[in-house]
Amino acid sequence: MVVLGFFLMWRIQNPNNDAVWLWGMSVVCELWFTFSWILDQLPKLCPVNRATDLNVLKEKFEMPSLSNPTGKSDLPGIDIFVSTADPEKEPPLVTANTILSILSADYPVEKLACYVSDDGGALLTFEAMAEAASFANIWVPFCRKHNIEPRNPETYFNLQKDPYKNKVRQDFVKDRRRVKREYDEFKVRINSLPDSIRRRSDAYHAREELKAMKEQRQTKGDEPVEVIKVKKATWMADGTHWPGTWQNPASEHSKGDHAGIIQVMLKPPSDEPLQGTAEDGGVIDLTDVDIRLPMLVYVSREKRPGYDHNKKAGAMNALVRASAIMSNGPFILNLDCDHYIYNSQAMREGMCFMMDRGGDRLCYVQFPQRFEGIDPSDRYANRNTVFFDGNMRALDGLQGPVYVGTGCLFRRVALYGFDPPRSKERSPGWCSRCFGRRRKHVTVASSPDENRALRMGDSDDEEMNLSLSPKIFGNSNLLMDSIPVAEFQGRPLADHPAVKNGRPPGALTLPRDLLDASTVAEAISVISCWYEDKTEWGQRVGWIYGSVTEDVVTGYRMHNRGWKSVYCVTKRDAFRGTAPINLTDRLHQVLRWATGSVEIFFSRNNALLASSKMKVLQRIAYLNVGIYPFTSVFLIVYCFLPALSLFSGQFIVQTLNVAFLVYLLIITVTLCLLAVLEVKWAGIELEEWWRNEQFWLIGGTSAHLAAVFQGLLKVIAGVEISFTLTSKSGGDDDDDEFADLYLVKWTSLMIPPITIMMVNLIAIAVGFSRTIYSAIPQWSRLLGGVFFSFWVLAHLYPFAKGLMGRRGRTPTIVFVWSGLIAIIISLLWVAINPPAGSNQIGGSFQFP
């Protein structure tokens, strides 16, 4: 930072009088880069590493004690949300494998509940979940019996390592072979569901047409029978119409217009272990194996025309309400449909933080995202290890990491918009019940012997009682009644004087209430499209609306209320998922993130408007989230500066003197040392850091620039931004795992980087031609321009490889033509603007 300060002072005090315009543009860009770099570095001043001890968790919550003589689990419940929207782009088999990894997780069965949000209302997803629930009766006990890792069957059966290592039971080989056969049949059933549903619907449709014609004949007798058109519905296996989206869309059965659906696929398990027998498994011997399964619920919220359904954020809020009524786990884990549990004890790791002393002030525990199916070279920095292993760990030393959309364990009451416990100290003239300024609060009975106040964050200076709560949470009494219960059950154990706001040991060992028809009916009512009208859902409660990056905004709101978050890096990856390895898909993904950041910058969620509860460095980190796309404007100018320098024969400085070169050397060395420090501390490879740097420039000159324009259009002209789901598969070559990598799908986002490459290549040729043909060659200016042009081209190299597609598929003539065109343009430039001191006679150059 000191060197940068001196360098910028030197640059400002030493202008290039021969090319003031070039010097001015470069200085402005360098000032912005310095500002952006400082915003990126300051939040890294307090990095931390955390570790958990699962043995202590087990001893504290699952071992017999005076307060818990039976040793039943005293851990709080967890509701797991899995979101999907389109079975064509998000294959049902992928979602089913995610569900199976959740159902077999190493956490008390009676404390788990899994909710699948199908925002497309597709029968294909519904029946795939039904098949997964059936196969779980074999897969889950098999995982428990043999301690299988990972518990995603597709990943497990494709492992390259020896599956028999460290397996002590003699029947493992036989069991594995049988379960593998069952899984292969399960995959066949899942993959054949589209054809099965279509054939079934066609058969029922033909039956309905015949039935209608028969009724017409009976009515009209011998009169000519007209052809009757019957709506081509999508039929369920029980012979009834599917209430969701039909394959042939019709009124009240299309995307954006269908009824709400809740189906309990697996009912809540019993409170006591249910040991299997040799006959229970059918396929394998399940003697002395707990065969209970967690609750599994299919949810598709109601959608009607004229309502803003708020995409994924709206779907998540519908799950929050439905789960509060049906299971009310005090903690919520949300996963994308392609992110599965890779470490079966991941939830226990997260619970170590939530149940620790002071854990009641944690709003969420964020796990790093890890990806499979990435090409070995990670051409487009899909693993994003610099962010997940560097930046996020550094934020963990402040107020906590940002929420990144998946793999996050939430405290339910934090999602409800409440302030953290002990957020204000008692002071004269302030609301004594709230321990703070007179703000809205809800008085609730947290336990039979206690009455306390939960205070709403971001609220006006007024007091609120339960009669006003429908204005915030809606008019469901069951939902309101669940709030204090979730708050109480989410507290740490009060087993030490240092634990404030704790609960007594053994309080969560009581059996859970059974589901009945009235409870499910209430859950259906809270996922209706009108329920959120005139409430605070999406404004202060739940996932926040108004941005395509609802995850960042939701986390920001919690930190702004004074909550803290924790980053949980486990020795074995907690979750794994997929990421787009195709260049176009990757650019569109980055475009979505950057557009959300621009929206945040121009909204009330700008970190400049944060409350005093947010720490200064945390505020700077969120400010950087909103500002980084604007760097693209300066970056794209800076990438053209070397070419402009070569075309004009000038440079950003008057001459390449010693002072400039010394500053450049010192800055380069210190930045390299800083990069090595981050790489060593974060435990990542230097190549990963370099890939991140390359894609920073690729994304900055393409997706980020487009995001700035899109964000400005939305703010100024009110033009709404829509994004489509990224397909999870796309390559035509089934034999090549990385076929997607070589697909070249044109997008307008490629135009700026292509232009930068072409202009810089032509400029290098022009610069060489100008210098060689010049009477007095200016080699220093040439070398400066060429050096920076090569710096730009080196960063764009992965982009260039992506344009070439698969090796060997780009004809050689393309490169020949490109070279010829570059040479012709360079000679044309010299002819149009000949070097000083040359004479043009008869179309040829004469030099003294």
C-alpha angles and dihedrals in degrees: 000000000000092000091048090052093053092043094053090048089052092047093051093046094048109053124179101244092189092060109018091162091057092045093047095051092048094049093049091050092047092051090053093045089053091050091047092047092052091050088053096046104043095068088055094066095095109041119170139186120212132199133191133212111214092185091063090049091052093046092050101044109021108034126088114267140158091273093041108033095169094053093230115163113276093187117124121251124263126209112203119207121203116186128202132158113175124032091199093061096028105045114224090228090062091049091046091054090051090052092050091051089053096047091052096046118132098251131106105289095220090053096056130083125172122205121191114202111205103187091179094057091222123170088213091064092044094054092042089057089049090053090048091052090052095047090047089072087070103029101049097051089044090056092048094046096051101025093241121198127221100026097204102103095211092053094040096053091046095052114132095210126084106283092200096059114121093001108137103178113096094218094056096099092051093044093048093050092050095046090048089055091049091049092051089054089047090055091050090053093048094047092047094051096095092056092041092053092046094050092046092050092048091051093049090045091054089048091051092050092050090047091051092048091049092052090049092052091051090051100044099032113199095357117117111277117233122219108261119213113214120192109258100235131184109246130210123223091259091062098257132117116269106244092212132063117332125217087238101043117232137168110303090005106077138088106288093019118066141103126270115261132197120175123175102218094178118023122226110284125241119269094240125064115265110213117210130224136215089269099046097074096046090196101041136022109262098181111152091002120124104241098186118123128208119250114276121196130184113212130184112172121222117266127192134172115265095036126104103228094188097223117244095353091058091049091051092050090051088054091048091057097041093047092048089061099040105039108349098204108188088225130052127202115195123199135175114240091253095049112086134181106268095173110048091206095052093110091053089053091053092046090057088071097040092051096042123104107287090014090124087076092059114102096188146351112226120205122202118257115242123188138209129201093041116145112256094248092046089221096189099035092251093158089060091200094160089063099039098040099031116025097034094049089050091052088052087071091059123043093318143278123303119258109257101192104259140042093040128137109210132196103233097220090053088059088051089066100252124146118247119263116275091015091145131032119227112267135168116276094018129111104279094201092055097037087228147057114325100277135149113292137169118225109217138168103242095180136000092266101037138064118190140162126251109200123213116230125226091022137140126261097272138101121245130200131189093275089065096045095094087070087064108029103020131251100296110121092194090055092050092047091052095058100075091041092055091046093052096045092050095060123107119250115279092225098126134045089238091062110094123191092016134155127233117264115261094027093121099049093089118106119261121248115262121247118252134184094262091054092052090046090054090049090054091052093055092054092055116119093242098051095090094052112123093002134108095248108133092010103067102341127069125342108357120243130216103064136075086225096056090158096066092045092049092052091045092055091053093049089046089059091054101263121140129217133203133217112224114199109181126200089238113043109265097209136007132197145158132272131193110264094182114101096230094047091047092051091050090050091052090045090057093050093046093047089053090052091053089050089052092051092055095044138074086267091074108128089230086072095047121132125253089257091075116085118242097244091044088053090051090051091053090044088056089052090059097040105043097086090060089064086075091073091059093037095057090049090050091050090057094047095082090052092047088049092053093044093050098038090234132106137213089261129044092244136349092257128170095262093056093045093048092050090047091050095048093047091048093049094047092047090050091049090049090050091051090049092052092044093051095044095045092045096233131134123261089234090058090053090050092049088052091052091049094050091045087065094040093051092039093057095044123018098025092051091050090048091056091054093044092048092049091049090054094047097042104030101021093238107164119227121224129187131191127221117267111244113244092215135031116139119116095210109083091185094058115072090199099044090126090062092068098045111114109206113174120233132167088240087077094063099082096048092045090050091049092051095047095046093048093048092049091045091055090053091046091048093052092046092049093048096045094047094042121108090222107027114215097210095167093059090045093051092048093051094043092049093054092042090055089048089057094044092048090057091048094049095102089050091053091050090051090055091053093059119199117005111264095020095091109083115239090230088069091064091044091052092047091052093047092049091050092050093047092049091048092051090045090054091051090049093050095042107024119195118266114271096027125117123215112213124168092345094302131102118248119194127188 
